[in-house]
Amino acid sequence: MRKLFFIFLAILLFTQNSFAGTGRADVYKITIRQIAMCETGSTLSNCLNPVVIFTGNSTDIDIAATTAGAAAANLGSATAATIGTAYTHMQIVMNRGMTIAAGTAETISDGSNACKTNSGGTAGTKTSEAVGSTSGDAGEQALFAGVDGAVTGSNAFSPVATITSVSGTANGSIDEEEFFQWRVALTSPFIYDGIRNPNVQIAFSTEEAVGALSAGGTNCLMYGAAPDVLITIN
């Protein structure tokens, strides 16, 4: 079976509180649950005629530990793709829950404090942010992508209750969902010829991948924010 090797990274551009700040993640572990290719006519708001090429559990993928351009994950079978069909977008379903460490390379400002993750602090849940602090150890902590009760801030994102949800609301409000869809436009359309494995190139950064909100005092509310990614398949 020929494999189509994809590299996926989250771009979590969520609406932020006016007192929030973002900064570099030293560890950024995500879990991919489903991958679909989207035909010509798709947009960041909608995946047209999705062809699912992976469903499962990728286990943790640490984006921050991966050298730019190297594979963060090898997932997906190309045999489901229609030969000769042009695919312009991808839709990825990921767990909102992720493991992040921040504060070693640089602290994250919540508007008044220099925040760090805290491995011994309260973990994030699907309804609440993790509790970091100015005196945290910058260790790994369970954080969730986005802020419950807020819109995602981008049409590329849809909170969903299950990994098999056909579609979610673009730029929808997060309401205790455990998963989210992420759609991204490829740098150029990909047409599978049924013969050769494509070349996949990626560039990414976790410079602004974790966010902090003011919780008062020396505590900070921490959440998954926005790595940058560019995917090219040819």
Legacy VTK file of the C-alpha trace (Angstrom):
# vtk DataFile Version 3.0
C-alpha trace
ASCII
DATASET POLYDATA
POINTS 234 float
0.000 0.000 0.000
1.413 3.319 -1.012
1.516 5.843 1.763
1.047 9.574 1.535
3.264 11.108 4.165
1.832 14.268 5.658
3.214 16.629 8.242
0.629 18.462 10.294
0.898 21.205 12.822
-1.795 23.168 14.611
-2.388 26.831 13.859
-4.551 27.853 16.776
-5.516 31.446 16.095
-8.078 31.831 18.841
-9.719 35.033 19.978
-7.784 36.424 22.907
-8.820 38.481 25.894
-7.501 42.054 25.762
-5.254 41.204 28.698
-3.854 38.113 27.044
-0.415 37.614 25.595
1.286 34.873 23.614
4.816 33.582 23.505
7.146 30.720 22.753
6.359 27.112 23.651
9.336 24.960 24.654
7.219 21.791 24.408
4.049 21.608 22.286
2.461 18.151 22.013
-0.675 17.641 19.939
-2.777 14.574 19.075
-4.230 14.162 15.577
-7.444 12.124 15.315
-8.509 12.451 11.693
-7.116 13.777 8.403
-9.141 14.562 5.293
-8.269 15.997 1.912
-10.634 18.637 0.482
-11.427 19.043 -3.205
-11.250 22.135 -5.378
-13.981 24.527 -4.284
-13.126 24.132 -0.600
-12.405 27.155 1.569
-11.055 27.743 5.049
-14.704 27.609 6.165
-15.680 24.402 4.400
-14.086 21.114 3.327
-15.783 20.028 0.102
-16.216 16.281 -0.511
-13.708 15.305 2.204
-11.701 12.163 1.579
-10.647 10.721 4.929
-7.137 9.312 4.750
-6.501 8.787 8.461
-8.686 8.080 11.491
-7.175 7.037 14.785
-4.866 8.393 17.457
-1.493 9.776 16.444
-0.312 9.824 20.077
1.664 12.867 21.163
3.573 14.800 18.502
5.940 17.400 19.925
6.036 20.202 17.376
8.501 22.290 19.369
11.083 19.486 19.421
10.986 18.933 15.661
13.555 20.632 13.460
11.858 22.910 10.909
11.100 20.959 7.766
11.418 17.536 9.401
8.507 15.150 9.813
6.418 15.709 12.916
4.102 12.870 11.985
3.812 10.323 9.193
0.120 9.679 8.765
-2.376 8.945 6.052
-2.972 6.563 3.177
-3.253 7.999 -0.331
-5.237 5.036 -1.654
-8.536 6.727 -0.704
-7.792 9.770 -2.855
-9.359 9.936 -6.303
-6.714 9.777 -8.998
-6.704 12.945 -11.060
-8.760 14.956 -8.568
-7.301 18.246 -7.370
-7.170 18.816 -3.620
-6.654 22.378 -2.449
-7.182 22.149 1.319
-6.773 19.775 4.224
-8.954 19.327 7.271
-7.423 17.938 10.452
-9.305 16.908 13.593
-7.266 17.227 16.780
-7.825 16.902 20.496
-8.254 20.272 22.162
-6.224 18.884 25.027
-2.460 19.157 24.551
0.720 19.165 26.607
2.686 22.396 26.649
5.730 23.729 28.499
6.621 27.400 28.397
8.721 29.855 30.350
12.254 28.530 29.919
13.160 30.287 26.667
10.930 33.234 27.501
8.071 33.987 29.855
4.558 34.803 28.631
2.996 38.122 29.593
-0.644 38.134 30.715
-0.607 41.918 30.735
0.957 42.290 34.175
2.824 39.081 35.028
5.663 37.104 33.469
3.958 33.708 33.293
5.244 30.154 33.072
3.564 26.780 32.860
3.619 24.841 36.113
3.803 21.038 36.077
2.372 20.975 39.598
-0.401 23.456 38.860
-4.042 22.847 38.037
-4.394 21.224 34.629
-6.571 22.722 31.929
-9.881 21.098 31.020
-12.319 21.515 28.155
-14.111 24.167 30.221
-11.233 25.956 31.948
-7.682 27.145 31.359
-4.665 25.655 33.127
-3.263 27.574 36.085
0.334 28.642 35.611
2.200 31.183 37.702
5.093 33.599 37.829
6.971 31.098 39.983
6.075 28.022 37.911
8.747 25.503 36.961
8.074 25.922 33.210
7.397 22.190 33.118
4.913 20.266 31.004
1.273 21.001 31.804
-2.059 19.967 30.287
-3.512 22.933 28.371
-6.493 23.169 26.042
-6.637 24.887 22.680
-8.593 28.105 22.809
-10.794 29.554 25.522
-14.114 27.928 26.377
-17.003 30.302 25.731
-15.063 32.321 23.134
-15.155 32.053 19.354
-12.107 30.496 17.772
-11.236 33.714 15.961
-10.779 32.095 12.552
-13.028 30.558 9.880
-10.424 27.806 9.572
-11.481 26.377 12.945
-14.599 24.531 13.982
-15.162 23.102 17.470
-16.674 19.613 17.157
-18.005 17.030 19.604
-16.734 13.951 17.731
-13.825 13.198 15.443
-16.212 12.006 12.742
-18.332 15.163 12.632
-18.940 15.949 8.963
-18.678 19.659 9.520
-18.554 22.188 12.298
-19.367 25.865 12.541
-16.568 27.996 11.112
-15.335 30.472 13.736
-17.791 28.890 16.142
-17.930 29.466 19.868
-16.164 26.800 21.917
-18.716 25.068 24.147
-16.983 22.263 26.042
-16.000 20.414 22.838
-13.152 17.916 23.139
-12.034 18.205 19.506
-11.683 20.781 16.760
-11.357 20.786 12.995
-8.560 22.781 11.413
-8.600 23.614 7.708
-5.612 24.930 5.800
-5.043 25.840 2.151
-2.143 24.059 0.485
0.410 26.311 -1.156
-0.644 24.756 -4.476
-3.250 22.129 -5.465
-2.240 18.490 -5.054
-3.310 15.936 -7.689
-2.655 12.308 -6.806
-1.450 10.289 -9.805
-1.651 6.893 -8.108
1.999 6.190 -8.862
4.485 8.180 -6.852
4.614 9.371 -3.270
4.541 13.171 -3.095
7.250 15.357 -1.678
6.073 17.196 1.439
7.780 20.366 2.658
6.948 22.245 5.812
8.098 25.305 7.670
6.895 26.102 11.158
7.542 28.021 14.331
6.275 27.850 17.935
7.351 31.397 18.774
3.761 32.447 19.664
2.277 29.044 20.508
1.080 29.483 24.098
-1.180 32.136 25.582
-1.735 33.565 29.038
-4.678 35.410 30.590
-4.570 37.358 33.819
-6.058 35.468 36.774
-5.151 38.090 39.372
-2.231 37.905 41.772
0.670 35.775 40.599
-1.461 33.134 38.871
-1.932 33.005 35.105
-4.484 31.181 32.980
-2.662 29.277 30.229
-4.015 27.946 26.905
-2.826 26.677 23.547
-2.222 29.523 21.082
-0.684 29.866 17.622
2.258 28.096 15.962
2.880 29.105 12.341
2.854 26.533 9.542
3.256 26.357 5.782
2.584 23.050 3.953
3.602 22.292 0.375
2.835 18.987 -1.366
4.136 18.271 -4.854
LINES 1 235
234 0 1 2 3 4 5 6 7 8 9 10 11 12 13 14 15 16 17 18 19 20 21 22 23 24 25 26 27 28 29 30 31 32 33 34 35 36 37 38 39 40 41 42 43 44 45 46 47 48 49 50 51 52 53 54 55 56 57 58 59 60 61 62 63 64 65 66 67 68 69 70 71 72 73 74 75 76 77 78 79 80 81 82 83 84 85 86 87 88 89 90 91 92 93 94 95 96 97 98 99 100 101 102 103 104 105 106 107 108 109 110 111 112 113 114 115 116 117 118 119 120 121 122 123 124 125 126 127 128 129 130 131 132 133 134 135 136 137 138 139 140 141 142 143 144 145 146 147 148 149 150 151 152 153 154 155 156 157 158 159 160 161 162 163 164 165 166 167 168 169 170 171 172 173 174 175 176 177 178 179 180 181 182 183 184 185 186 187 188 189 190 191 192 193 194 195 196 197 198 199 200 201 202 203 204 205 206 207 208 209 210 211 212 213 214 215 216 217 218 219 220 221 222 223 224 225 226 227 228 229 230 231 232 233
